[in-house]
Amino acid sequence: MNRRRNLIDRPVIALTGATGFVGLAVLEAAIEAGFAVRALTRRSQPEREHVDWVGGELGNPASLVELVRGAEAVIHVAGVVNAPDAAGFEAGNVTGTLNLIEATVGEGVRRFVHVSSLSAREPELSAYGASKARAEKIVMASPLDWTIVRPPAIYGPRDKEMFELFRVARWGFIPMPKQGRASMIHVDDLARLLVALEPGGLSVTGKVFEPDDGKPQGWEHFELGLAIGWALGKRPRVIGLSPAMLHRAARIDNFLRGPRAKMTLDRAAYISHPDWVVSPEAAPPGKLWRPRIETREGLKATAQWYREHKWL
């Protein structure tokens, strides 16, 4: 690959997770904003203008050094969402973050934007949340110019997690947690925020932000279920699942799909929590970023993307 051609005359952002749902949106937002991207990947990728693919992974320190060398900033998106046990989350979310920070410090790169999760607020609920909380502590303890972003539920084209709800809703019903509320954000709005944070500054350095779609108090689960149905042109019956029922569903999913299960016991544990609404006090500065995509319309466009790409 001709790296000089791909990265010439543009400031470089080092990006992890660039082939995933969120990371790909960040890559596209960064290029649109005038950056070049040096992106970590485990597999060979097609050549793309303004992108330098670096083969490696978070467990390979040498590849991380190559990734961050000469970059203006690092945006750390990669992480483990599903794992068979706590060790899997620890390796992907904690050790991987530590390896990346060591490479970033070693190469003299100062700016570090870390994508965490609202689940880090309640680390006792799940192994996933506990691992994200530990990763945050590592970032905070580093000498870097850091900012942490805790997204709520993320949706949009290419998403394989919330897609499960769209697929089920076609059958006339949709299972949701019985109680509680959750905030939402479209992946493109999140990507714009992560890129906007790249320069750092007094208003964002050393801060933890919780962005969302701008809907006060988030979405009741019943309301969100109806919105997903509306996006499909349907009015499904929303079935409220208690924590016990969610755990039972996780066991069934694990039995049927094994390691490919989406509803794991760990996920059932944190989904059961009634408050996944962002804190207004943790909102990003309004002068820097505001959400652009209203969630009902975003869900409708996402459903259309699923149809066009034969997912539905």
Phi and psi in degrees as GROMACS dihedral restraints (atoms count N, CA, C in turn):
[ dihedral_restraints ]
;  ai    aj    ak    al  type     phi  dphi    fc
    3     4     5     6     1   -84.7    20    10
    4     5     6     7     1    89.5    20    10
    6     7     8     9     1   -66.0    20    10
    7     8     9    10     1   -36.5    20    10
    9    10    11    12     1   -60.6    20    10
   10    11    12    13     1   -40.4    20    10
   12    13    14    15     1   -67.9    20    10
   13    14    15    16     1   -39.1    20    10
   15    16    17    18     1   -71.6    20    10
   16    17    18    19     1   -31.4    20    10
   18    19    20    21     1  -111.4    20    10
   19    20    21    22     1    -0.4    20    10
   21    22    23    24     1   -64.2    20    10
   22    23    24    25     1   140.6    20    10
   24    25    26    27     1    63.2    20    10
   25    26    27    28     1    18.8    20    10
   27    28    29    30     1  -132.9    20    10
   28    29    30    31     1   140.1    20    10
   30    31    32    33     1   -64.2    20    10
   31    32    33    34     1   145.9    20    10
   33    34    35    36     1  -104.7    20    10
   34    35    36    37     1   130.0    20    10
   36    37    38    39     1  -105.1    20    10
   37    38    39    40     1   130.2    20    10
   39    40    41    42     1   -89.9    20    10
   40    41    42    43     1   129.1    20    10
   42    43    44    45     1  -130.2    20    10
   43    44    45    46     1   129.9    20    10
   45    46    47    48     1  -101.9    20    10
   46    47    48    49     1   156.1    20    10
   48    49    50    51     1    73.8    20    10
   49    50    51    52     1    19.8    20    10
   51    52    53    54     1   -68.5    20    10
   52    53    54    55     1   -16.3    20    10
   54    55    56    57     1   -95.6    20    10
   55    56    57    58     1    -0.5    20    10
   57    58    59    60     1   -92.8    20    10
   58    59    60    61     1  -177.0    20    10
   60    61    62    63     1   -57.9    20    10
   61    62    63    64     1   -55.8    20    10
   63    64    65    66     1   -75.2    20    10
   64    65    66    67     1   -43.7    20    10
   66    67    68    69     1   -61.1    20    10
   67    68    69    70     1   -38.1    20    10
   69    70    71    72     1   -65.2    20    10
   70    71    72    73     1   -37.8    20    10
   72    73    74    75     1   -65.6    20    10
   73    74    75    76     1   -37.4    20    10
   75    76    77    78     1   -66.8    20    10
   76    77    78    79     1   -43.0    20    10
   78    79    80    81     1   -56.7    20    10
   79    80    81    82     1   -46.3    20    10
   81    82    83    84     1   -67.5    20    10
   82    83    84    85     1   -39.0    20    10
   84    85    86    87     1   -66.3    20    10
   85    86    87    88     1   -38.2    20    10
   87    88    89    90     1   -65.7    20    10
   88    89    90    91     1   -43.6    20    10
   90    91    92    93     1   -63.1    20    10
   91    92    93    94     1   -43.5    20    10
   93    94    95    96     1   -61.9    20    10
   94    95    96    97     1   -32.1    20    10
   96    97    98    99     1   -82.4    20    10
   97    98    99   100     1    -0.4    20    10
   99   100   101   102     1   100.4    20    10
  100   101   102   103     1    12.4    20    10
  102   103   104   105     1   -97.5    20    10
  103   104   105   106     1   158.3    20    10
  105   106   107   108     1   -98.2    20    10
  106   107   108   109     1   155.1    20    10
  108   109   110   111     1  -125.0    20    10
  109   110   111   112     1   127.3    20    10
  111   112   113   114     1  -102.4    20    10
  112   113   114   115     1   115.0    20    10
  114   115   116   117     1  -119.6    20    10
  115   116   117   118     1   133.9    20    10
  117   118   119   120     1   -80.1    20    10
  118   119   120   121     1   137.0    20    10
  120   121   122   123     1  -148.7    20    10
  121   122   123   124     1   144.9    20    10
  123   124   125   126     1   -86.0    20    10
  124   125   126   127     1   -22.2    20    10
  126   127   128   129     1  -123.9    20    10
  127   128   129   130     1   157.6    20    10
  129   130   131   132     1   -60.4    20    10
  130   131   132   133     1   138.5    20    10
  132   133   134   135     1  -123.8    20    10
  133   134   135   136     1   151.0    20    10
  135   136   137   138     1   -65.5    20    10
  136   137   138   139     1   146.3    20    10
  138   139   140   141     1   -63.4    20    10
  139   140   141   142     1   141.9    20    10
  141   142   143   144     1  -143.5    20    10
  142   143   144   145     1   138.7    20    10
  144   145   146   147     1   -61.8    20    10
  145   146   147   148     1   136.9    20    10
  147   148   149   150     1    70.1    20    10
  148   149   150   151     1    15.0    20    10
  150   151   152   153     1  -126.6    20    10
  151   152   153   154     1   131.7    20    10
  153   154   155   156     1  -115.3    20    10
  154   155   156   157     1   110.4    20    10
  156   157   158   159     1   -82.5    20    10
  157   158   159   160     1   128.5    20    10
  159   160   161   162     1  -111.7    20    10
  160   161   162   163     1   118.8    20    10
  162   163   164   165     1   -72.4    20    10
  163   164   165   166     1   130.8    20    10
  165   166   167   168     1   158.5    20    10
  166   167   168   169     1  -167.3    20    10
  168   169   170   171     1  -158.9    20    10
  169   170   171   172     1   171.1    20    10
  171   172   173   174     1   -64.9    20    10
  172   173   174   175     1   -21.0    20    10
  174   175   176   177     1   -87.4    20    10
  175   176   177   178     1     2.7    20    10
  177   178   179   180     1  -115.5    20    10
  178   179   180   181     1    94.0    20    10
  180   181   182   183     1   -56.8    20    10
  181   182   183   184     1   -36.2    20    10
  183   184   185   186     1   -62.8    20    10
  184   185   186   187     1   -39.8    20    10
  186   187   188   189     1   -68.9    20    10
  187   188   189   190     1   -30.2    20    10
  189   190   191   192     1   -71.3    20    10
  190   191   192   193     1   -35.7    20    10
  192   193   194   195     1   -61.9    20    10
  193   194   195   196     1   -45.4    20    10
  195   196   197   198     1   -62.3    20    10
  196   197   198   199     1   -37.6    20    10
  198   199   200   201     1   -61.8    20    10
  199   200   201   202     1   -46.7    20    10
  201   202   203   204     1   -92.3    20    10
  202   203   204   205     1   -14.1    20    10
  204   205   206   207     1   -58.0    20    10
  205   206   207   208     1   122.4    20    10
  207   208   209   210     1    79.2    20    10
  208   209   210   211     1     5.3    20    10
  210   211   212   213     1   -78.8    20    10
  211   212   213   214     1   152.0    20    10
  213   214   215   216     1   -75.5    20    10
  214   215   216   217     1   -33.5    20    10
  216   217   218   219     1  -160.1    20    10
  217   218   219   220     1   160.9    20    10
  219   220   221   222     1  -116.3    20    10
  220   221   222   223     1   131.8    20    10
  222   223   224   225     1  -114.9    20    10
  223   224   225   226     1   114.5    20    10
  225   226   227   228     1  -101.0    20    10
  226   227   228   229     1   100.8    20    10
  228   229   230   231     1  -101.5    20    10
  229   230   231   232     1   -34.2    20    10
  231   232   233   234     1   -58.3    20    10
  232   233   234   235     1   143.3    20    10
  234   235   236   237     1  -174.1    20    10
  235   236   237   238     1   168.0    20    10
  237   238   239   240     1  -101.5    20    10
  238   239   240   241     1   121.6    20    10
  240   241   242   243     1   -97.3    20    10
  241   242   243   244     1   -38.6    20    10
  243   244   245   246     1  -120.0    20    10
  244   245   246   247     1   135.0    20    10
  246   247   248   249     1  -151.5    20    10
  247   248   249   250     1   151.1    20    10
  249   250   251   252     1   -71.0    20    10
  250   251   252   253     1   -20.4    20    10
  252   253   254   255     1  -157.1    20    10
  253   254   255   256     1   176.2    20    10
  255   256   257   258     1   -62.6    20    10
  256   257   258   259     1   -31.2    20    10
  258   259   260   261     1   -63.0    20    10
  259   260   261   262     1   -34.3    20    10
  261   262   263   264     1   -65.4    20    10
  262   263   264   265     1   -42.2    20    10
  264   265   266   267     1   -66.0    20    10
  265   266   267   268     1   -40.2    20    10
  267   268   269   270     1   -61.6    20    10
  268   269   270   271     1   -45.4    20    10
  270   271   272   273     1   -65.1    20    10
  271   272   273   274     1   -44.9    20    10
  273   274   275   276     1   -77.6    20    10
  274   275   276   277     1   -41.1    20    10
  276   277   278   279     1   -96.3    20    10
  277   278   279   280     1   -31.5    20    10
  279   280   281   282     1   -97.9    20    10
  280   281   282   283     1   -61.4    20    10
  282   283   284   285     1   -62.2    20    10
  283   284   285   286     1   -40.2    20    10
  285   286   287   288     1   -60.8    20    10
  286   287   288   289     1   -41.4    20    10
  288   289   290   291     1   -65.8    20    10
  289   290   291   292     1   -42.3    20    10
  291   292   293   294     1   -60.9    20    10
  292   293   294   295     1   -44.1    20    10
  294   295   296   297     1   -60.2    20    10
  295   296   297   298     1   -42.1    20    10
  297   298   299   300     1   -67.2    20    10
  298   299   300   301     1   -41.0    20    10
  300   301   302   303     1   -64.3    20    10
  301   302   303   304     1   -41.9    20    10
  303   304   305   306     1   -61.0    20    10
  304   305   306   307     1   -41.1    20    10
  306   307   308   309     1   -66.3    20    10
  307   308   309   310     1   -40.6    20    10
  309   310   311   312     1   -64.3    20    10
  310   311   312   313     1   -45.8    20    10
  312   313   314   315     1   -64.4    20    10
  313   314   315   316     1   -44.1    20    10
  315   316   317   318     1   -61.9    20    10
  316   317   318   319     1   -31.3    20    10
  318   319   320   321     1   -92.7    20    10
  319   320   321   322     1     2.5    20    10
  321   322   323   324     1    75.6    20    10
  322   323   324   325     1    18.5    20    10
  324   325   326   327     1   -83.4    20    10
  325   326   327   328     1   133.2    20    10
  327   328   329   330     1   -96.8    20    10
  328   329   330   331     1   -39.4    20    10
  330   331   332   333     1   -88.1    20    10
  331   332   333   334     1   132.7    20    10
  333   334   335   336     1  -142.6    20    10
  334   335   336   337     1   116.3    20    10
  336   337   338   339     1  -108.1    20    10
  337   338   339   340     1   120.1    20    10
  339   340   341   342     1  -113.1    20    10
  340   341   342   343     1   126.2    20    10
  342   343   344   345     1   -92.2    20    10
  343   344   345   346     1   114.1    20    10
  345   346   347   348     1  -106.7    20    10
  346   347   348   349     1  -136.1    20    10
  348   349   350   351     1  -163.0    20    10
  349   350   351   352     1   150.2    20    10
  351   352   353   354     1   -58.4    20    10
  352   353   354   355     1   -24.6    20    10
  354   355   356   357     1   -62.1    20    10
  355   356   357   358     1   -19.9    20    10
  357   358   359   360     1   -66.0    20    10
  358   359   360   361     1   -18.6    20    10
  360   361   362   363     1   -70.4    20    10
  361   362   363   364     1   -24.8    20    10
  363   364   365   366     1  -127.5    20    10
  364   365   366   367     1    67.0    20    10
  366   367   368   369     1   -66.0    20    10
  367   368   369   370     1   -17.5    20    10
  369   370   371   372     1   -77.4    20    10
  370   371   372   373     1   -11.7    20    10
  372   373   374   375     1   -80.0    20    10
  373   374   375   376     1   -31.8    20    10
  375   376   377   378     1  -154.0    20    10
  376   377   378   379     1   155.4    20    10
  378   379   380   381     1   -65.0    20    10
  379   380   381   382     1   -34.9    20    10
  381   382   383   384     1   -61.3    20    10
  382   383   384   385     1   -52.4    20    10
  384   385   386   387     1   -60.9    20    10
  385   386   387   388     1   -38.6    20    10
  387   388   389   390     1   -63.4    20    10
  388   389   390   391     1   -40.1    20    10
  390   391   392   393     1   -68.4    20    10
  391   392   393   394     1   -37.6    20    10
  393   394   395   396     1   -68.1    20    10
  394   395   396   397     1   -35.4    20    10
  396   397   398   399     1   -66.3    20    10
  397   398   399   400     1   -41.3    20    10
  399   400   401   402     1   -66.3    20    10
  400   401   402   403     1   -38.2    20    10
  402   403   404   405     1   -63.2    20    10
  403   404   405   406     1   -40.4    20    10
  405   406   407   408     1   -59.1    20    10
  406   407   408   409     1   -42.1    20    10
  408   409   410   411     1   -62.2    20    10
  409   410   411   412     1   -37.7    20    10
  411   412   413   414     1   -64.7    20    10
  412   413   414   415     1   -43.8    20    10
  414   415   416   417     1   -61.5    20    10
  415   416   417   418     1   -47.1    20    10
  417   418   419   420     1   -63.3    20    10
  418   419   420   421     1   -31.3    20    10
  420   421   422   423     1   -83.1    20    10
  421   422   423   424     1    -7.7    20    10
  423   424   425   426     1   -78.2    20    10
  424   425   426   427     1   162.6    20    10
  426   427   428   429     1   -83.4    20    10
  427   428   429   430     1     8.5    20    10
  429   430   431   432     1   -77.3    20    10
  430   431   432   433     1   160.9    20    10
  432   433   434   435     1   -85.0    20    10
  433   434   435   436     1    90.2    20    10
  435   436   437   438     1  -108.0    20    10
  436   437   438   439     1   155.7    20    10
  438   439   440   441     1  -139.4    20    10
  439   440   441   442     1   136.9    20    10
  441   442   443   444     1  -111.6    20    10
  442   443   444   445     1   135.0    20    10
  444   445   446   447     1  -118.6    20    10
  445   446   447   448     1   126.0    20    10
  447   448   449   450     1  -108.9    20    10
  448   449   450   451     1    92.9    20    10
  450   451   452   453     1   -71.8    20    10
  451   452   453   454     1   150.9    20    10
  453   454   455   456     1   -82.3    20    10
  454   455   456   457     1  -152.9    20    10
  456   457   458   459     1   -62.5    20    10
  457   458   459   460     1   126.3    20    10
  459   460   461   462     1  -105.2    20    10
  460   461   462   463     1   135.3    20    10
  462   463   464   465     1  -136.4    20    10
  463   464   465   466     1   169.3    20    10
  465   466   467   468     1   144.0    20    10
  466   467   468   469     1   176.6    20    10
  468   469   470   471     1   -54.6    20    10
  469   470   471   472     1   142.1    20    10
  471   472   473   474     1    81.7    20    10
  472   473   474   475     1    -7.6    20    10
  474   475   476   477     1   -69.8    20    10
  475   476   477   478     1   128.0    20    10
  477   478   479   480     1   -99.3    20    10
  478   479   480   481     1    -9.1    20    10
  480   481   482   483     1   -84.9    20    10
  481   482   483   484     1   -61.3    20    10
  483   484   485   486     1   -70.2    20    10
  484   485   486   487     1   -17.3    20    10
  486   487   488   489     1   -53.5    20    10
  487   488   489   490     1   -32.2    20    10
  489   490   491   492     1   -58.2    20    10
  490   491   492   493     1   -38.2    20    10
  492   493   494   495     1   -69.5    20    10
  493   494   495   496     1   -39.3    20    10
  495   496   497   498     1   -61.5    20    10
  496   497   498   499     1   -43.6    20    10
  498   499   500   501     1   -64.6    20    10
  499   500   501   502     1   -43.1    20    10
  501   502   503   504     1   -68.2    20    10
  502   503   504   505     1   -37.5    20    10
  504   505   506   507     1   -60.1    20    10
  505   506   507   508     1   -24.7    20    10
  507   508   509   510     1   -63.6    20    10
  508   509   510   511     1   -22.3    20    10
  510   511   512   513     1   -87.7    20    10
  511   512   513   514     1     2.0    20    10
  513   514   515   516     1    98.1    20    10
  514   515   516   517     1     2.2    20    10
  516   517   518   519     1  -145.8    20    10
  517   518   519   520     1   161.3    20    10
  519   520   521   522     1  -147.5    20    10
  520   521   522   523     1   121.7    20    10
  522   523   524   525     1   -82.9    20    10
  523   524   525   526     1   132.2    20    10
  525   526   527   528     1  -138.8    20    10
  526   527   528   529     1   157.6    20    10
  528   529   530   531     1   -56.3    20    10
  529   530   531   532     1   142.0    20    10
  531   532   533   534     1   -68.6    20    10
  532   533   534   535     1   -37.9    20    10
  534   535   536   537     1  -126.9    20    10
  535   536   537   538     1   154.8    20    10
  537   538   539   540     1   111.1    20    10
  538   539   540   541     1   177.0    20    10
  540   541   542   543     1  -137.8    20    10
  541   542   543   544     1   157.4    20    10
  543   544   545   546     1  -146.8    20    10
  544   545   546   547     1   145.0    20    10
  546   547   548   549     1   -86.8    20    10
  547   548   549   550     1   160.5    20    10
  549   550   551   552     1  -132.0    20    10
  550   551   552   553     1   156.9    20    10
  552   553   554   555     1  -154.0    20    10
  553   554   555   556     1   138.4    20    10
  555   556   557   558     1   -76.4    20    10
  556   557   558   559     1   143.5    20    10
  558   559   560   561     1   -59.9    20    10
  559   560   561   562     1   -33.4    20    10
  561   562   563   564     1   -70.6    20    10
  562   563   564   565     1   -35.7    20    10
  564   565   566   567     1   -65.9    20    10
  565   566   567   568     1   -42.0    20    10
  567   568   569   570     1   -62.1    20    10
  568   569   570   571     1   -43.2    20    10
  570   571   572   573     1   -61.3    20    10
  571   572   573   574     1   -42.6    20    10
  573   574   575   576     1   -60.3    20    10
  574   575   576   577     1   -40.1    20    10
  576   577   578   579     1   -63.7    20    10
  577   578   579   580     1   -46.9    20    10
  579   580   581   582     1   -60.3    20    10
  580   581   582   583     1   -40.3    20    10
  582   583   584   585     1   -70.9    20    10
  583   584   585   586     1   -38.1    20    10
  585   586   587   588     1   -64.7    20    10
  586   587   588   589     1   -24.3    20    10
  588   589   590   591     1   -80.2    20    10
  589   590   591   592     1   -10.3    20    10
  591   592   593   594     1   -53.5    20    10
  592   593   594   595     1   -42.5    20    10
  594   595   596   597     1   -69.5    20    10
  595   596   597   598     1   -20.0    20    10
  597   598   599   600     1    74.6    20    10
  598   599   600   601     1  -153.4    20    10
  600   601   602   603     1   121.0    20    10
  601   602   603   604     1   167.7    20    10
  603   604   605   606     1   -60.6    20    10
  604   605   606   607     1   -31.4    20    10
  606   607   608   609     1   -78.1    20    10
  607   608   609   610     1   -12.3    20    10
  609   610   611   612     1  -128.2    20    10
  610   611   612   613     1   -20.6    20    10
  612   613   614   615     1   -66.8    20    10
  613   614   615   616     1   133.3    20    10
  615   616   617   618     1    69.6    20    10
  616   617   618   619     1    22.9    20    10
  618   619   620   621     1  -114.4    20    10
  619   620   621   622     1   154.9    20    10
  621   622   623   624     1  -115.1    20    10
  622   623   624   625     1   119.6    20    10
  624   625   626   627     1  -111.5    20    10
  625   626   627   628     1   146.5    20    10
  627   628   629   630     1  -125.8    20    10
  628   629   630   631     1    91.0    20    10
  630   631   632   633     1   -83.1    20    10
  631   632   633   634     1   160.8    20    10
  633   634   635   636     1  -156.8    20    10
  634   635   636   637     1  -168.5    20    10
  636   637   638   639     1   -84.0    20    10
  637   638   639   640     1     1.1    20    10
  639   640   641   642     1    91.1    20    10
  640   641   642   643     1     1.9    20    10
  642   643   644   645     1   -82.9    20    10
  643   644   645   646     1   114.9    20    10
  645   646   647   648     1   -58.6    20    10
  646   647   648   649     1   135.9    20    10
  648   649   650   651     1    64.0    20    10
  649   650   651   652     1    14.1    20    10
  651   652   653   654     1    63.4    20    10
  652   653   654   655     1  -153.5    20    10
  654   655   656   657     1  -117.6    20    10
  655   656   657   658     1   131.3    20    10
  657   658   659   660     1   -65.8    20    10
  658   659   660   661     1   144.3    20    10
  660   661   662   663     1   -60.1    20    10
  661   662   663   664     1   -38.9    20    10
  663   664   665   666     1   -61.0    20    10
  664   665   666   667     1   -44.3    20    10
  666   667   668   669     1   -62.8    20    10
  667   668   669   670     1   -41.1    20    10
  669   670   671   672     1   -66.7    20    10
  670   671   672   673     1   -39.2    20    10
  672   673   674   675     1   -59.3    20    10
  673   674   675   676     1   -43.6    20    10
  675   676   677   678     1   -64.5    20    10
  676   677   678   679     1   -36.2    20    10
  678   679   680   681     1   -66.5    20    10
  679   680   681   682     1   -37.9    20    10
  681   682   683   684     1   -66.0    20    10
  682   683   684   685     1   -41.8    20    10
  684   685   686   687     1   -61.3    20    10
  685   686   687   688     1   -44.9    20    10
  687   688   689   690     1   -57.9    20    10
  688   689   690   691     1   -38.8    20    10
  690   691   692   693     1   -62.6    20    10
  691   692   693   694     1   -25.6    20    10
  693   694   695   696     1   -95.9    20    10
  694   695   696   697     1    -1.2    20    10
  696   697   698   699     1    78.1    20    10
  697   698   699   700     1    26.1    20    10
  699   700   701   702     1  -130.1    20    10
  700   701   702   703     1   166.7    20    10
  702   703   704   705     1  -126.2    20    10
  703   704   705   706     1    82.7    20    10
  705   706   707   708     1   -74.2    20    10
  706   707   708   709     1   157.5    20    10
  708   709   710   711     1   -77.2    20    10
  709   710   711   712     1   122.7    20    10
  711   712   713   714     1   -89.0    20    10
  712   713   714   715     1   118.2    20    10
  714   715   716   717     1  -100.7    20    10
  715   716   717   718     1   114.7    20    10
  717   718   719   720     1   -79.8    20    10
  718   719   720   721     1   123.3    20    10
  720   721   722   723     1  -104.6    20    10
  721   722   723   724     1   128.5    20    10
  723   724   725   726     1   -72.2    20    10
  724   725   726   727     1   165.5    20    10
  726   727   728   729     1   -54.0    20    10
  727   728   729   730     1   -40.6    20    10
  729   730   731   732     1   -63.8    20    10
  730   731   732   733     1   -40.0    20    10
  732   733   734   735     1   -69.2    20    10
  733   734   735   736     1   -36.3    20    10
  735   736   737   738     1   -63.8    20    10
  736   737   738   739     1   -41.1    20    10
  738   739   740   741     1   -65.7    20    10
  739   740   741   742     1   -37.7    20    10
  741   742   743   744     1   -65.3    20    10
  742   743   744   745     1   -41.7    20    10
  744   745   746   747     1   -62.6    20    10
  745   746   747   748     1   -37.5    20    10
  747   748   749   750     1   -64.0    20    10
  748   749   750   751     1   -40.1    20    10
  750   751   752   753     1   -65.8    20    10
  751   752   753   754     1   -38.5    20    10
  753   754   755   756     1   -66.6    20    10
  754   755   756   757     1   -44.8    20    10
  756   757   758   759     1   -61.6    20    10
  757   758   759   760     1   -41.0    20    10
  759   760   761   762     1   -64.2    20    10
  760   761   762   763     1   -38.2    20    10
  762   763   764   765     1   -66.6    20    10
  763   764   765   766     1   -41.1    20    10
  765   766   767   768     1   -78.8    20    10
  766   767   768   769     1   -40.1    20    10
  768   769   770   771     1  -114.5    20    10
  769   770   771   772     1    -4.5    20    10
  771   772   773   774     1    56.6    20    10
  772   773   774   775     1  -130.1    20    10
  774   775   776   777     1   -65.5    20    10
  775   776   777   778     1   -12.7    20    10
  777   778   779   780     1   -90.9    20    10
  778   779   780   781     1     3.8    20    10
  780   781   782   783     1   -61.5    20    10
  781   782   783   784     1   137.1    20    10
  783   784   785   786     1   -90.6    20    10
  784   785   786   787     1   -39.9    20    10
  786   787   788   789     1   -92.8    20    10
  787   788   789   790     1    85.9    20    10
  789   790   791   792     1   -84.6    20    10
  790   791   792   793     1   166.4    20    10
  792   793   794   795     1   -61.1    20    10
  793   794   795   796     1   -38.0    20    10
  795   796   797   798     1   -64.3    20    10
  796   797   798   799     1   -42.4    20    10
  798   799   800   801     1   -68.1    20    10
  799   800   801   802     1   -39.6    20    10
  801   802   803   804     1   -59.4    20    10
  802   803   804   805     1   -35.2    20    10
  804   805   806   807     1   -64.4    20    10
  805   806   807   808     1   -43.4    20    10
  807   808   809   810     1   -86.8    20    10
  808   809   810   811     1   -25.6    20    10
  810   811   812   813     1   -64.7    20    10
  811   812   813   814     1   -30.9    20    10
  813   814   815   816     1   -67.8    20    10
  814   815   816   817     1   -19.0    20    10
  816   817   818   819     1   -65.4    20    10
  817   818   819   820     1   135.2    20    10
  819   820   821   822     1   -79.9    20    10
  820   821   822   823     1    -9.5    20    10
  822   823   824   825     1  -130.5    20    10
  823   824   825   826     1    93.0    20    10
  825   826   827   828     1  -115.6    20    10
  826   827   828   829     1    45.9    20    10
  828   829   830   831     1   -99.3    20    10
  829   830   831   832     1   136.6    20    10
  831   832   833   834     1   -64.9    20    10
  832   833   834   835     1   154.6    20    10
  834   835   836   837     1   -86.3    20    10
  835   836   837   838     1   124.8    20    10
  837   838   839   840     1   -57.0    20    10
  838   839   840   841     1   -32.2    20    10
  840   841   842   843     1   -67.0    20    10
  841   842   843   844     1   -19.3    20    10
  843   844   845   846     1  -100.8    20    10
  844   845   846   847     1    14.8    20    10
  846   847   848   849     1   -67.7    20    10
  847   848   849   850     1   143.2    20    10
  849   850   851   852     1   -61.7    20    10
  850   851   852   853     1   155.0    20    10
  852   853   854   855     1   -57.0    20    10
  853   854   855   856     1   130.1    20    10
  855   856   857   858     1   -61.8    20    10
  856   857   858   859     1   -28.5    20    10
  858   859   860   861     1   -71.4    20    10
  859   860   861   862     1   -22.3    20    10
  861   862   863   864     1   -88.6    20    10
  862   863   864   865     1   -41.4    20    10
  864   865   866   867     1  -159.5    20    10
  865   866   867   868     1   141.8    20    10
  867   868   869   870     1  -140.7    20    10
  868   869   870   871     1   147.7    20    10
  870   871   872   873     1   -66.6    20    10
  871   872   873   874     1   145.1    20    10
  873   874   875   876     1  -110.1    20    10
  874   875   876   877     1   -21.9    20    10
  876   877   878   879     1  -104.7    20    10
  877   878   879   880     1   114.0    20    10
  879   880   881   882     1   -70.6    20    10
  880   881   882   883     1   136.2    20    10
  882   883   884   885     1   -65.5    20    10
  883   884   885   886     1   -40.5    20    10
  885   886   887   888     1   -59.9    20    10
  886   887   888   889     1   -45.4    20    10
  888   889   890   891     1   -66.9    20    10
  889   890   891   892     1   -36.6    20    10
  891   892   893   894     1   -65.0    20    10
  892   893   894   895     1   -39.6    20    10
  894   895   896   897     1   -64.4    20    10
  895   896   897   898     1   -39.5    20    10
  897   898   899   900     1   -63.4    20    10
  898   899   900   901     1   -43.7    20    10
  900   901   902   903     1   -66.5    20    10
  901   902   903   904     1   -34.8    20    10
  903   904   905   906     1   -66.1    20    10
  904   905   906   907     1   -43.1    20    10
  906   907   908   909     1   -60.2    20    10
  907   908   909   910     1   -40.2    20    10
  909   910   911   912     1   -63.9    20    10
  910   911   912   913     1   -39.7    20    10
  912   913   914   915     1   -62.4    20    10
  913   914   915   916     1   -42.9    20    10
  915   916   917   918     1   -59.2    20    10
  916   917   918   919     1   -42.6    20    10
  918   919   920   921     1   -64.8    20    10
  919   920   921   922     1   -47.8    20    10
  921   922   923   924     1   -61.6    20    10
  922   923   924   925     1   -29.8    20    10
  924   925   926   927     1  -100.5    20    10
  925   926   927   928     1    16.2    20    10
  927   928   929   930     1    62.0    20    10
  928   929   930   931     1    27.6    20    10
  930   931   932   933     1   -80.0    20    10
  931   932   933   934     1   -31.8    20    10
